Amino acid sequence: MTETGTVFIKDGKRYYMPKKQVQSEMAYKSGMQYKGKPIVWKLTDRFGVEIPKGDLYVPQFRENCQHCGSRLICNGCSACGKCE
């Protein structure tokens, strides 16, 4: 998960951020993310037949997710209600 941590120092200034959501947003804004080359998987069922791309999981993101520092590694929204 990409977060800054509770205490984050940038350009000599110290920031205190106790909430995980704020830490994640600040990580996004500070450019701490790195997007490498995409990983291509060949997924098969238990019989060895390749699973069509249309049948694979597609992550769903809410508006709150647009500025999240963890978006690059996130599996999408679980509709837990924490961000509403």
C-alpha positions in Angstrom: 0.0 0.0 0.0 1.4 3.4 -0.9 1.0 5.7 2.1 3.2 8.4 3.7 3.0 7.1 7.2 1.7 9.1 10.2 4.8 11.4 10.2 5.9 12.4 6.7 8.8 14.8 6.0 9.0 16.4 2.6 11.3 19.3 1.6 12.3 19.7 5.3 8.7 20.2 6.5 7.1 17.7 8.9 3.5 16.6 8.4 1.4 14.7 10.9 -1.3 12.6 9.3 -3.1 10.1 11.6 -5.7 9.0 9.0 -4.8 6.3 6.5 -7.0 7.9 3.8 -5.1 11.3 4.1 -1.8 9.4 4.0 -2.8 7.7 0.8 -4.0 11.0 -0.8 -0.8 12.7 0.1 1.3 9.9 -1.3 -0.6 10.3 -4.6 -0.1 14.1 -4.6 3.6 13.9 -3.8 4.2 11.5 -6.7 5.5 8.6 -4.6 3.9 6.1 -7.0 5.7 4.3 -9.7 3.9 2.5 -12.5 6.1 -0.2 -14.1 5.4 -2.2 -17.2 2.2 -4.1 -17.2 2.2 -7.7 -16.2 0.5 -10.0 -18.8 -0.9 -13.2 -17.3 -2.2 -16.2 -19.2 -4.9 -17.5 -16.9 -6.4 -20.9 -17.4 -9.2 -22.8 -15.7 -8.5 -26.1 -13.9 -8.6 -28.0 -17.2 -5.9 -25.8 -18.7 -8.3 -23.9 -21.0 -7.4 -20.2 -21.3 -10.0 -17.9 -19.7 -11.3 -15.3 -22.1 -10.4 -11.6 -21.3 -14.2 -10.8 -21.1 -14.6 -13.3 -18.2 -11.8 -11.8 -16.1 -12.3 -9.5 -13.1 -12.3 -5.8 -13.8 -11.7 -3.5 -10.8 -14.4 -0.9 -10.1 -13.3 2.4 -8.5 -15.4 5.1 -6.8 -14.8 8.8 -7.1 -12.8 8.8 -3.8 -10.4 6.3 -5.4 -9.2 8.8 -8.1 -6.6 10.4 -5.8 -5.6 7.3 -3.7 -2.0 6.4 -3.4 -2.9 2.7 -3.4 -4.8 2.7 -6.6 -1.9 1.1 -8.6 -2.0 -2.0 -6.4 -5.7 -1.9 -5.5 -8.2 -4.6 -6.5 -11.0 -2.1 -6.7 -13.8 -1.0 -4.4 -15.5 -3.5 -2.1 -18.2 -1.0 -1.2 -17.3 -1.3 2.5 -18.8 2.2 3.2 -15.6 3.6 4.8 -15.2 6.3 2.1 -18.8 7.5 2.0 
